[in-house]
Amino acid sequence: MSNVVIDPVTRIEGHLRVEMHTKTLETSTGKWTVVDKAYCSGTMFRGIEIILKGRDPRDAWIITQRICGVCPAPHAEASMQAIEAAFDVKPTPLAILVRNILHGAYYIYDHIIHTYLLIGPELGVLAKYPPMVPPALGKEGIAKLNLGSSYAQALDIQRKANEIVAMWGGKFPHHQTEYPGGMAVKPTADKIAKTLSKMTEIWSWVANVMVRDFTKILEANERIGEAVSAILDVDFRGLQDLGASTGNFLSYGLFPDHENYDDWLSILYSPGYRKSALIQAGAWDGERKAFDLKKIEEYVKYSWYDNASGLHPSEEDLPKPNKEKSDAYSWLKAPRYDKKVYEVGPLARMINTFGMKWKIPITNPVTGEDFGYFEYEVQNPQGSVIDRVAARVAMTLLIANKMFDWLEEAKSYLGEKVTVKKDKVREREGFGLWEAPRGALLHYIKVRDYKIDRYQAVVPSTWNFSPRDDFGQAGAAEKALEGTWLPEMSVAEICDAIYPEKDIDLSPLGISKVVSWGEALTPALKQLGLARLNIEKVNGNEYNTTLALLVIRSFDPCIACAVHVLRC
Amino acid sequence: MKLTRRNFVKLVSALGASAFLTTYKSDIVAALEENKDYWHIAWLNGGACTGCTISFAQTADPDILQILTEILVGNSGLPIVLPDYMETIHLASGSLAEEFKEKWKSGKAGKRILIVEGVIQDPGYCVIAGKDFREHVLDAVRYADAIIAVGQCATFGGIPAAKPNPTNAKGLADFLKEEGVSKEVINLPLCPVNADQLVVTLAAVIIGAKVELDDYGRPKMFFSTNMHNDLCPYRPYYDKGQFIETPGEGEGCRYKIGCKGPVTWTDCPLRKWNNSTSYCVEAGAPCIGCSEPGWPDKFSPFYEEVPNLTSAIIDPTKLGTGIFGATLAGIGVHAVRRSLRRRKEVEENE
């Protein structure tokens, strides 16, 4: 057994260390190293919940959005909804529409950034799809080998999506325009028109480039499956057999119906689905079940805390850290639903809303031009790398479509009130349940004497990257890493093993040579000092962590949020 | 007119010239292209939310891709799409990522920029690859030819340093002072850093223009104007005594919903955010003062009017110092003038 450590895991938010204990898999073709057990830990602590105590409750949403600068908007929104629940005030229909528009644009940015910049490089390299690979050769590489063209466009499009957030929020990251009972931003026909114009360009890119890129990766995925099956002599279909977790999926719902906000609020008080929302709530364990807020508990047996284990967020006290606690190995808590491990994130949202088969229309909202549908069937009911990426692409398209409806609707509410002002409450508590792009997000506020008495945030990456719980169950990502192959090969060698044929023409770069994909990558990687990309050396053996990193990044880890109260 | 390098240096050196950078920023790349001697950048993340990295990714004219392919350079000597080290977008993970951090140190002397995002905390609160973030920083600082702290956290401590500051978090300059290291830190506060300000600062450093700093280490070209007095487009409303009292409703100055513009020094109204799209006050929200030392504690509750702040979390005995106190006095004068004017209007109407 070896102990392979990735520290730091880059291209994520925050600081994450992943430790993998290996075992040997013996097949007819040889002996292979795979992950036996995995352990995830976050490595940074700031103490936001402690800082919140005693403050004006209205400040909470501004402070908690600083939990994470990649997903600030969802923290703001979950926090604002918790404040509103405590203040007993409902935003106006126009405010809900404006929030949907702001957060819709935010979502589009986030899913694009993740798909192209964070998980994209490994996906693109494995799928032999240069537009997904960062332009390692600079501008020349982009122009001559079509290298990184989608990557470069993605940077441009995410910026435009964020310009919409800034238009309605003042700036991004960390928008500033929400208020208990509504919005501080005044919707105007001018803002709506500008947003429509930006959305038209963004929609076209999502419908054409993003969907096309995913289709290409899906095609290459079959080849990856065949090649890996042949090398290892195991039954491996492709990236759908990489990163399988528990098959339990939790979603709180997203984008309420502005005319049915009572349905949205109902799950704060009794089990439900939020069926009127664009993305619905639910707890999937092979079949669809109503989401029940009472079933959430956080466990700390393997976390460095002296707090009581197994408490509901409304009962939890401020963290009591204890570095010396025996058996503990992480500063993340382990949230559980109905005492079981649930995965959260885009795949959980899609499954809880649409089941295992999705069909999203690709009709140009402006011209009406019909491009058919984005259709996808979940390939692994336990979840997988490719299913998680598919869900992210599907959600981006779904929201890009819906943005036009919200903008049209908002027009008919112009001139109506955007805020029902509510400044304070003496004593009450409230939950906010929303979804960050990376998963289900809960904020809880307790107000006493007009001040914050207690605050709890149960965040996506604590669900996905939690340590073992009191029952010994591994967290979702820890489970998903089990069985992952750690090839003793370089990235270029893996590429050549999957694509041995020589079909990359280097003549645009002034070299009259046709080489294989791995051969083409080798000089670029070497020149950039990346020849040893994703290689970890242990006891003289070199393990390639590319597949493990794909599994980790498929969950879109956001560690500053997971360790908002913790440290490692 | 194409901005030459020579003129660019002159312009950057000029004080109070923040406006030109908005006008000319598309020419920055052209000026920098003349500077073929590429620079090496290491971007370290400590107790941060990564918001500054994301903000940097929102640059336009030049956009982030132009910057990374035309201005910066990695260890290869090629113009590439990645700095030597930047945790959030770097291709390398694990041990190779640590190697890249090390290699940055051997970049050409005089050409190494260190960017720090996030607070520095007591030992053990941020550990990367088994090494405390404090050590990562001290190590890198020794090799850095220019140091830029980005965002409220790395400059003045920001949210993690807010009361009761459970991790003893502080900004980079304070940390270095405590460690007895004397090296200039360019502070770019705001929460997050304004991408434009960072790009222009980088450009100024690379091109050899002296960036003049105020008492808090902030470039004067961005932080020497008072947002409320000098730049706010809603100032006429304030002078007329016309205020918004419900966020999102009505026309007027945001002062009564807690705007901290009067005690905030930043060029947000001019430069704006996200490709000059908007800024907090323009969108309708109050300014929360995130450019200032002492934020958030001295500036919260965020929805309380400036004169009411002394009754909240902040220590009133410390409030009266420096510009904060002077501005409060100024607001007092204005309030008197406003009420006189209003009384006069009432009298005239009668």
Interface residues (C-beta under 8 A of the other chain):
Chain A: V5 I6 D7 P8 V9 T10 R11 I12 E13 G14 H15 T43 M44 F45 R46 G47 I48 I50 I51 G54 R55 D56 R58 D59 I62 I63 R66 I67 C68 G69 V70 P72 A95 I113 L117 P121 P134 P135 A136 L137 G138 K139 G148 Y151 A152 L155 D156 Q158 R159 N162 E163 V165 A166 M167 W168 G169 G170 K171 F172 P173 H174 H175 Q176 T177 Y179 G182 M183 A184 V185 K186 K323 K417 V418 T419 K421 D423 Q527 L528 G529 L530 R532 L533 N534 I535 E536 K537 T545 L549 A560 R567 C568
Chain B: N45 G46 G47 A48 C49 T50 G51 C52 T53 I54 S55 A57 Q58 T59 A60 D63 I64 L65 T69 E70 G74 N75 S76 L78 P79 I80 V81 L82 E87 T88 I89 H90 L91 A92 S93 G94 S95 L96 A97 E98 E99 F100 K103 V119 Q121 G124 Y125 C126 V127 I128 A129 G130 F133 G158 I159 P160 A162 K163 P164 N165 P166 T167 A169 C191 P192 T246 P247 G248 E249 I257 K272 W273 N274 N275 T277 S278 Y279 C280 V281 E282 A283 G284 A285 P286 I288 P296 S300 P301 F302 Y303 E304 A312 I313
